[in-house]
Structure formats: structure tokens, C-alpha cells
């Protein structure tokens, strides 16, 4: 009986094993440079497991040449997870390990999608941020998230412009849950 108990106690730590992931570098390698190009679109298929990421910017709103266009980041499925002990049960989980109050994922550009992921935002200020800046011709539209779960952080999804009246439109969020957040 003692052996079985030890095995059961070790099982959650095996599930919680996390691999560091430089998501911005992976996107840069798979998708090429930011901005308008032919072809601009790409699919980044993440593996199964839990991966730690810091603050990650996928495109910036400095100009049309710094936006990320046509990117899809796809995991291996989502799930609400276990509660005691707490661990995600999704196929692909991104776990925030950046500074307290930071932004887990910041996206500027169009036709960008996050699908089939669990985002454990923890101490992040914002889990996912969609940005635009019309004064620099950096708009964001036709993107979104599907089959996702966000847990933790202060804000689950933030849609914002860097200046007044920036253009962010036609974003779609479906089949998702946002839990344990303030906003």
C-alpha cells in the first residue's frame, strides 16, 4: 500500500512538468518576418504538454511592417483541468512565467488566431491582448480565439488601441472559458 501511495503522490508532479518555450522565436521561424509579404500566413502547431512562456509580443503596432499577419497558433486541445491538486488537463498548455502584472500574449496584426489551447495566466496582468494603432497604419481585424481556456491573471482578454479610436474589428471568440480572473 505504501508503494501505491508514493506513486500517486508523484503522479501530479509528472503532469506538472513544464518545458520553457520561446513562442515569439518559434513564430518568427515558422512565419518569417512581420509585415506584408507574400506569403504572410503560417500555422504554428505546438506539441502536447505544458510549456512556460514569458511576456510574448506577436507583432507590434509600430507600423505596417511590424504587424504579424495571417498567423495561427494551434495546440492539441483544451480542458478545464483538475482542481485538487490544480493542474491543466488540456493537450497543450501555455503557463505564464513572466513578471507580475505583465502581458502573457500581445498580438498586433490581422488574421491571427489562437486555437485549441489552455492559457494558465497566473500572475499576469493580462492573458491575451489584441492591439492596434491607426496613426501608424497598424490595424487588427479578422482574428480571434477558438476552443480555449484561460485561467488566472487580472484580465482574461483585453482589446485595446494605443491611441483614441484605433481600428480593431471582426474578432471572434468561440468555445472558450475564462476563469479565476478579475476582468
C-alpha positions in Angstrom: 0.0 0.0 0.0 2.9 2.4 0.7 4.3 1.9 -2.8 0.9 2.8 -4.4 0.6 5.9 -2.2 4.1 7.1 -3.3 3.3 6.6 -7.0 0.0 8.5 -6.6 1.8 11.4 -4.9 4.4 11.5 -7.7 1.9 11.5 -10.5 0.8 15.1 -10.2 4.4 16.3 -10.4 4.9 14.4 -13.6 1.8 16.1 -15.0 3.1 19.5 -13.9 6.4 19.1 -15.7 6.8 22.2 -18.0 9.2 23.0 -20.8 10.4 26.5 -21.5 9.2 27.8 -24.9 10.2 30.9 -26.8 7.0 31.4 -28.7 8.0 34.6 -30.4 11.1 32.9 -31.9 9.1 29.9 -33.0 6.6 32.1 -34.7 9.4 34.1 -36.3 11.0 30.9 -37.7 7.7 29.4 -38.9 6.1 32.6 -40.2 9.1 34.7 -41.3 9.4 38.5 -40.9 6.5 40.6 -39.7 4.6 42.9 -42.1 3.0 42.5 -45.5 4.8 39.8 -47.6 3.9 37.0 -50.0 3.2 34.6 -48.4 2.5 36.1 -44.9 0.3 33.3 -43.4 1.5 30.4 -41.4 0.5 27.7 -39.0 2.4 27.1 -35.8 1.4 23.7 -34.4 2.5 23.4 -30.8 3.2 20.0 -29.2 1.4 18.2 -26.4 2.3 19.2 -22.9 2.8 22.2 -20.7 5.1 25.0 -21.8 6.3 28.1 -19.9 6.4 31.4 -21.7 7.3 34.9 -20.6 5.8 38.1 -21.9 5.4 37.5 -25.7 4.7 40.0 -28.4 3.5 38.6 -31.7 3.8 41.7 -33.9 3.9 45.2 -32.7 1.9 48.3 -33.6 4.9 50.4 -34.7 4.0 50.3 -38.4 2.5 48.1 -41.1 6.0 46.4 -41.3 5.9 45.3 -37.7 2.4 43.7 -37.6 2.1 39.9 -37.5 -0.2 38.8 -40.4 -2.0 35.5 -41.0 -0.7 33.5 -38.1 -2.5 30.6 -36.5 -1.1 29.1 -33.3 -2.7 25.7 -32.7 -2.5 23.4 -29.7 -3.7 19.9 -29.1 -6.9 20.7 -27.3 -8.2 22.4 -24.2 -9.8 21.4 -20.9 -10.8 23.0 -17.7 -8.3 21.0 -15.7 -8.1 19.3 -12.3 -8.7 21.3 -9.2 -7.1 19.3 -6.3 -4.2 19.3 -7.0 -4.6 22.1 -9.6 -3.1 21.2 -13.0 -4.3 21.6 -16.6 -5.6 18.6 -18.4 -5.6 20.1 -21.9 -3.4 18.8 -24.7 -1.4 22.0 -25.0 -1.0 24.4 -22.0 1.0 27.7 -22.0 1.9 28.7 -18.5 2.9 32.3 -17.8 6.3 32.7 -16.0 6.9 36.4 -16.8 6.9 39.4 -14.4 4.0 40.0 -12.1 1.4 42.1 -13.9 2.8 41.6 -17.4 1.1 40.6 -20.6 1.2 36.9 -21.5 0.4 37.3 -25.2 0.2 40.6 -27.1 -0.9 40.5 -30.7 -0.9 43.3 -33.3 -2.0 42.5 -36.8 -4.7 40.8 -38.8 -6.0 37.3 -39.5 -4.3 36.0 -36.3 -5.8 33.1 -34.4 -5.2 31.1 -31.2 -6.9 27.7 -31.2 -7.1 24.6 -29.0 -5.0 26.0 -26.1 -5.1 26.3 -22.3 -3.5 29.5 -21.1 -2.5 29.5 -17.4 -2.0 33.2 -16.9 -1.3 33.0 -13.2 0.3 36.3 -12.1 -0.1 38.1 -15.5 -1.9 41.4 -15.6 -3.4 40.3 -19.0 -3.6 36.8 -20.5 -4.2 37.9 -24.2 -4.1 41.4 -25.6 -5.2 42.4 -29.1 -3.8 45.8 -30.1 -3.9 48.4 -32.9 -2.6 51.9 -33.7 -4.3 53.7 -36.6 -1.9 56.6 -36.6 0.8 54.1 -37.7 -1.4 52.1 -40.0 -1.3 49.2 -37.7 -4.8 47.8 -37.5 -6.0 44.5 -36.2 -9.0 42.7 -37.6 -10.3 39.3 -38.7 -8.8 37.2 -35.9 -9.7 35.6 -32.6 -9.6 32.5 -30.5 -11.5 29.2 -30.5 -11.6 26.2 -28.3 -9.6 27.9 -25.5 -9.4 28.1 -21.7 -7.9 31.0 -19.8 -7.2 30.6 -16.1 -5.8 33.3 -13.9 -4.4 36.8 -14.5 -6.2 40.0 -13.8 -7.7 40.4 -17.2 -8.6 37.4 -19.5 -8.8 39.2 -22.9 -8.0 42.8 -23.5 -8.8 44.6 -26.7 -7.2 48.0 -26.9 -5.8 50.7 -29.1 -2.7 52.7 -28.5 -4.4 55.9 -29.5 -8.0 57.0 -29.4 -10.3 55.3 -31.9 -7.9 52.7 -33.2 -9.3 50.1 -35.6 -9.8 46.6 -34.1 -12.7 44.8 -35.6 -14.2 41.5 -36.6 -12.5 39.5 -33.8 -14.3 36.2 -33.0 -14.1 34.2 -29.8 -15.8 30.9 -29.6 -16.0 27.8 -27.4 -13.9 29.3 -24.6 -13.9 29.8 -20.9 -12.2 32.5 -18.8 -11.9 31.6 -15.1 -10.2 33.0 -12.0 -9.7 36.5 -13.4 -10.9 39.9 -12.2 -11.9 41.3 -15.6 
